[in-house]
């Protein structure tokens, strides 16, 4: 069994655990599990955003070095590394913590798309739907979740500290549309997880930027 399958099985067991407290409502169990996972991984989020914010703050100094040492790549690299050391910034510090979070979210994604989850939802005493969605193992027919995914993805990006460039601005507009588009065929359970995860990310990022940075 590969690590993702192993983690996906753990996620299914975790969903069963939370469903005990929600009266067999697996939609609510998905919401609770998603929130708990995001809170458990908060230290990684904090570390990532602090480093990304620090990188954003020194961007003007990096641009000055690029202008000053144009055509001198060796000198530029040396001066840039010295700046990182002086400002106590790790250039990969914003990416690494986020990468460590990926296996958890991929495993939950596969768990919610699995036949195992479909069998659980079809079991006696469980609620197959959630809110306006008739089934957790079929896409939301109203596309409301798709719209929520696009909106939360957009604001999740907006609250993330990044350098303002034409590329990042284009990405901020394109990515929410792309994510919303590919989510159209996902099970409603996955759509709930995605929207809730992005909403929690927004709350955490706003809190960190206002209180911790």
C-alpha beads as a LAMMPS data file, in Angstrom:
LAMMPS data file: protein, C-alpha beads

213 atoms
212 bonds

1 atom types
1 bond types

-500.0 500.0 xlo xhi
-500.0 500.0 ylo yhi
-500.0 500.0 zlo zhi

Masses

1 110.0

Atoms # bond

1 1 1 0.000 0.000 0.000
2 1 1 1.390 3.395 -0.985
3 1 1 1.539 6.230 1.586
4 1 1 -1.350 8.186 0.039
5 1 1 -3.662 5.126 0.136
6 1 1 -2.631 4.519 3.737
7 1 1 -3.402 8.123 4.685
8 1 1 -6.674 8.017 2.726
9 1 1 -7.782 5.015 4.784
10 1 1 -6.918 6.933 7.948
11 1 1 -9.010 9.866 6.708
12 1 1 -11.976 7.550 6.136
13 1 1 -11.671 6.244 9.696
14 1 1 -11.442 9.836 10.949
15 1 1 -14.633 10.684 9.041
16 1 1 -16.384 7.751 10.701
17 1 1 -15.218 9.047 14.070
18 1 1 -16.606 12.547 13.482
19 1 1 -19.822 11.130 12.024
20 1 1 -20.529 9.557 15.406
21 1 1 -20.856 13.070 16.844
22 1 1 -22.905 14.399 13.913
23 1 1 -25.580 11.727 13.938
24 1 1 -24.329 10.115 10.737
25 1 1 -24.193 13.441 8.890
26 1 1 -21.065 12.967 6.796
27 1 1 -21.312 16.421 5.247
28 1 1 -20.890 17.965 8.676
29 1 1 -18.222 15.370 9.493
30 1 1 -16.254 16.546 6.430
31 1 1 -16.500 20.149 7.634
32 1 1 -15.283 19.236 11.132
33 1 1 -12.424 17.032 9.894
34 1 1 -11.269 19.710 7.430
35 1 1 -11.227 22.357 10.168
36 1 1 -9.369 20.052 12.573
37 1 1 -6.708 19.185 9.967
38 1 1 -6.159 22.861 9.139
39 1 1 -5.869 23.759 12.822
40 1 1 -3.442 20.881 13.420
41 1 1 -1.272 22.111 10.538
42 1 1 -1.457 25.740 11.686
43 1 1 2.227 25.835 12.790
44 1 1 3.235 25.029 9.196
45 1 1 0.908 27.726 7.873
46 1 1 2.306 30.239 10.357
47 1 1 5.911 29.455 9.436
48 1 1 5.151 29.683 5.719
49 1 1 3.305 33.006 5.861
50 1 1 5.871 34.618 8.168
51 1 1 8.644 33.714 5.720
52 1 1 6.608 34.802 2.698
53 1 1 5.847 38.120 4.380
54 1 1 9.542 38.611 5.161
55 1 1 10.416 37.901 1.524
56 1 1 7.797 40.398 0.391
57 1 1 9.246 43.109 2.639
58 1 1 12.781 42.764 1.258
59 1 1 11.700 42.759 -2.408
60 1 1 12.630 46.465 -2.851
61 1 1 16.149 45.722 -1.573
62 1 1 16.449 42.736 -3.923
63 1 1 15.407 44.927 -6.855
64 1 1 18.054 47.466 -5.862
65 1 1 20.700 44.743 -5.888
66 1 1 19.485 43.518 -9.281
67 1 1 19.835 47.003 -10.721
68 1 1 23.178 47.618 -9.031
69 1 1 24.750 44.331 -10.162
70 1 1 23.094 43.976 -13.554
71 1 1 25.285 41.783 -15.737
72 1 1 27.198 40.438 -12.715
73 1 1 25.319 37.239 -11.732
74 1 1 28.026 35.977 -9.367
75 1 1 28.134 39.238 -7.428
76 1 1 24.342 39.469 -7.411
77 1 1 24.008 35.959 -6.002
78 1 1 26.562 36.672 -3.277
79 1 1 24.937 39.973 -2.295
80 1 1 21.456 38.440 -2.353
81 1 1 22.500 35.594 -0.053
82 1 1 24.128 38.124 2.274
83 1 1 20.846 40.066 2.342
84 1 1 18.895 36.908 3.193
85 1 1 21.296 36.214 6.062
86 1 1 21.161 39.799 7.312
87 1 1 17.348 39.897 7.263
88 1 1 17.078 36.316 8.592
89 1 1 15.005 35.220 5.608
90 1 1 14.918 31.707 4.199
91 1 1 14.114 31.928 0.457
92 1 1 12.495 28.471 0.501
93 1 1 10.947 28.914 3.944
94 1 1 7.597 29.949 2.486
95 1 1 7.293 26.903 0.217
96 1 1 8.582 24.025 2.330
97 1 1 5.898 24.133 5.076
98 1 1 3.190 24.244 2.399
99 1 1 4.706 21.224 0.670
100 1 1 4.583 19.292 3.942
101 1 1 0.815 19.915 4.094
102 1 1 0.129 18.505 0.648
103 1 1 0.048 14.757 1.552
104 1 1 -2.681 15.372 4.145
105 1 1 -4.938 17.223 1.736
106 1 1 -4.305 14.845 -1.165
107 1 1 -5.153 11.874 1.046
108 1 1 -8.439 13.473 2.143
109 1 1 -9.209 14.305 -1.481
110 1 1 -8.733 10.683 -2.563
111 1 1 -10.634 9.425 0.479
112 1 1 -13.686 11.508 -0.444
113 1 1 -13.509 10.420 -4.103
114 1 1 -13.118 6.735 -3.232
115 1 1 -15.555 3.859 -3.558
116 1 1 -14.956 3.248 0.144
117 1 1 -16.499 6.617 0.990
118 1 1 -19.429 5.894 -1.342
119 1 1 -20.092 2.648 0.544
120 1 1 -19.913 4.443 3.887
121 1 1 -22.396 7.113 2.794
122 1 1 -24.744 4.448 1.434
123 1 1 -24.724 2.661 4.781
124 1 1 -27.712 2.440 7.089
125 1 1 -28.146 5.364 9.481
126 1 1 -26.128 7.830 7.405
127 1 1 -27.276 10.953 5.585
128 1 1 -26.448 10.761 1.873
129 1 1 -26.806 14.508 1.293
130 1 1 -25.866 17.762 3.004
131 1 1 -27.690 21.101 3.008
132 1 1 -29.027 21.601 -0.553
133 1 1 -26.892 18.786 -2.025
134 1 1 -28.791 15.503 -2.497
135 1 1 -25.651 13.330 -2.477
136 1 1 -22.107 13.629 -1.171
137 1 1 -20.877 11.160 -3.807
138 1 1 -22.087 13.152 -6.808
139 1 1 -21.269 16.727 -7.904
140 1 1 -23.413 19.558 -6.548
141 1 1 -26.088 19.911 -9.266
142 1 1 -26.693 23.592 -8.429
143 1 1 -23.012 24.571 -8.934
144 1 1 -23.205 26.638 -5.739
145 1 1 -20.217 24.774 -4.325
146 1 1 -18.284 25.398 -7.535
147 1 1 -18.919 29.133 -7.140
148 1 1 -17.902 29.000 -3.460
149 1 1 -14.691 27.196 -4.371
150 1 1 -13.834 29.892 -6.915
151 1 1 -14.611 32.710 -4.470
152 1 1 -12.715 31.209 -1.524
153 1 1 -9.738 30.350 -3.735
154 1 1 -9.601 33.962 -4.936
155 1 1 -9.635 35.434 -1.434
156 1 1 -7.225 32.784 -0.176
157 1 1 -4.743 34.048 -2.760
158 1 1 -5.490 37.702 -1.962
159 1 1 -4.744 37.228 1.741
160 1 1 -1.454 35.442 0.994
161 1 1 1.623 37.710 1.138
162 1 1 3.157 37.750 -2.346
163 1 1 5.092 40.204 -4.436
164 1 1 2.824 42.213 -6.743
165 1 1 3.862 41.465 -10.333
166 1 1 1.986 41.158 -13.596
167 1 1 2.399 37.376 -13.355
168 1 1 0.984 37.122 -9.826
169 1 1 -1.930 39.382 -10.758
170 1 1 -2.717 37.200 -13.761
171 1 1 -2.440 34.071 -11.626
172 1 1 -4.766 35.579 -9.004
173 1 1 -7.433 35.992 -11.684
174 1 1 -6.859 32.764 -13.593
175 1 1 -6.345 30.258 -10.752
176 1 1 -9.782 30.618 -9.055
177 1 1 -11.508 30.127 -12.416
178 1 1 -9.338 27.106 -13.213
179 1 1 -9.861 25.530 -9.770
180 1 1 -13.616 26.124 -9.934
181 1 1 -13.734 24.579 -13.415
182 1 1 -11.910 21.383 -12.500
183 1 1 -13.993 21.016 -9.318
184 1 1 -17.241 20.765 -11.287
185 1 1 -16.950 16.978 -11.610
186 1 1 -15.750 16.289 -8.070
187 1 1 -18.043 14.643 -5.553
188 1 1 -19.900 17.115 -3.355
189 1 1 -17.905 15.772 -0.416
190 1 1 -14.687 16.932 -2.091
191 1 1 -16.271 20.251 -3.006
192 1 1 -17.250 20.847 0.624
193 1 1 -13.756 19.984 1.799
194 1 1 -12.144 22.293 -0.772
195 1 1 -14.354 25.293 0.008
196 1 1 -14.070 24.860 3.789
197 1 1 -10.290 24.375 3.596
198 1 1 -9.920 27.586 1.592
199 1 1 -12.202 29.456 4.000
200 1 1 -10.143 28.319 6.988
201 1 1 -6.960 29.301 5.130
202 1 1 -8.367 32.808 4.623
203 1 1 -9.149 33.136 8.332
204 1 1 -5.715 31.868 9.357
205 1 1 -3.876 34.092 6.889
206 1 1 -5.784 37.222 7.923
207 1 1 -5.101 36.439 11.585
208 1 1 -1.394 35.826 11.014
209 1 1 -0.924 38.955 8.909
210 1 1 -2.669 41.114 11.513
211 1 1 -1.312 39.578 14.699
212 1 1 1.847 37.567 14.016
213 1 1 3.631 39.492 11.265

Bonds

1 1 1 2
2 1 2 3
3 1 3 4
4 1 4 5
5 1 5 6
6 1 6 7
7 1 7 8
8 1 8 9
9 1 9 10
10 1 10 11
11 1 11 12
12 1 12 13
13 1 13 14
14 1 14 15
15 1 15 16
16 1 16 17
17 1 17 18
18 1 18 19
19 1 19 20
20 1 20 21
21 1 21 22
22 1 22 23
23 1 23 24
24 1 24 25
25 1 25 26
26 1 26 27
27 1 27 28
28 1 28 29
29 1 29 30
30 1 30 31
31 1 31 32
32 1 32 33
33 1 33 34
34 1 34 35
35 1 35 36
36 1 36 37
37 1 37 38
38 1 38 39
39 1 39 40
40 1 40 41
41 1 41 42
42 1 42 43
43 1 43 44
44 1 44 45
45 1 45 46
46 1 46 47
47 1 47 48
48 1 48 49
49 1 49 50
50 1 50 51
51 1 51 52
52 1 52 53
53 1 53 54
54 1 54 55
55 1 55 56
56 1 56 57
57 1 57 58
58 1 58 59
59 1 59 60
60 1 60 61
61 1 61 62
62 1 62 63
63 1 63 64
64 1 64 65
65 1 65 66
66 1 66 67
67 1 67 68
68 1 68 69
69 1 69 70
70 1 70 71
71 1 71 72
72 1 72 73
73 1 73 74
74 1 74 75
75 1 75 76
76 1 76 77
77 1 77 78
78 1 78 79
79 1 79 80
80 1 80 81
81 1 81 82
82 1 82 83
83 1 83 84
84 1 84 85
85 1 85 86
86 1 86 87
87 1 87 88
88 1 88 89
89 1 89 90
90 1 90 91
91 1 91 92
92 1 92 93
93 1 93 94
94 1 94 95
95 1 95 96
96 1 96 97
97 1 97 98
98 1 98 99
99 1 99 100
100 1 100 101
101 1 101 102
102 1 102 103
103 1 103 104
104 1 104 105
105 1 105 106
106 1 106 107
107 1 107 108
108 1 108 109
109 1 109 110
110 1 110 111
111 1 111 112
112 1 112 113
113 1 113 114
114 1 114 115
115 1 115 116
116 1 116 117
117 1 117 118
118 1 118 119
119 1 119 120
120 1 120 121
121 1 121 122
122 1 122 123
123 1 123 124
124 1 124 125
125 1 125 126
126 1 126 127
127 1 127 128
128 1 128 129
129 1 129 130
130 1 130 131
131 1 131 132
132 1 132 133
133 1 133 134
134 1 134 135
135 1 135 136
136 1 136 137
137 1 137 138
138 1 138 139
139 1 139 140
140 1 140 141
141 1 141 142
142 1 142 143
143 1 143 144
144 1 144 145
145 1 145 146
146 1 146 147
147 1 147 148
148 1 148 149
149 1 149 150
150 1 150 151
151 1 151 152
152 1 152 153
153 1 153 154
154 1 154 155
155 1 155 156
156 1 156 157
157 1 157 158
158 1 158 159
159 1 159 160
160 1 160 161
161 1 161 162
162 1 162 163
163 1 163 164
164 1 164 165
165 1 165 166
166 1 166 167
167 1 167 168
168 1 168 169
169 1 169 170
170 1 170 171
171 1 171 172
172 1 172 173
173 1 173 174
174 1 174 175
175 1 175 176
176 1 176 177
177 1 177 178
178 1 178 179
179 1 179 180
180 1 180 181
181 1 181 182
182 1 182 183
183 1 183 184
184 1 184 185
185 1 185 186
186 1 186 187
187 1 187 188
188 1 188 189
189 1 189 190
190 1 190 191
191 1 191 192
192 1 192 193
193 1 193 194
194 1 194 195
195 1 195 196
196 1 196 197
197 1 197 198
198 1 198 199
199 1 199 200
200 1 200 201
201 1 201 202
202 1 202 203
203 1 203 204
204 1 204 205
205 1 205 206
206 1 206 207
207 1 207 208
208 1 208 209
209 1 209 210
210 1 210 211
211 1 211 212
212 1 212 213
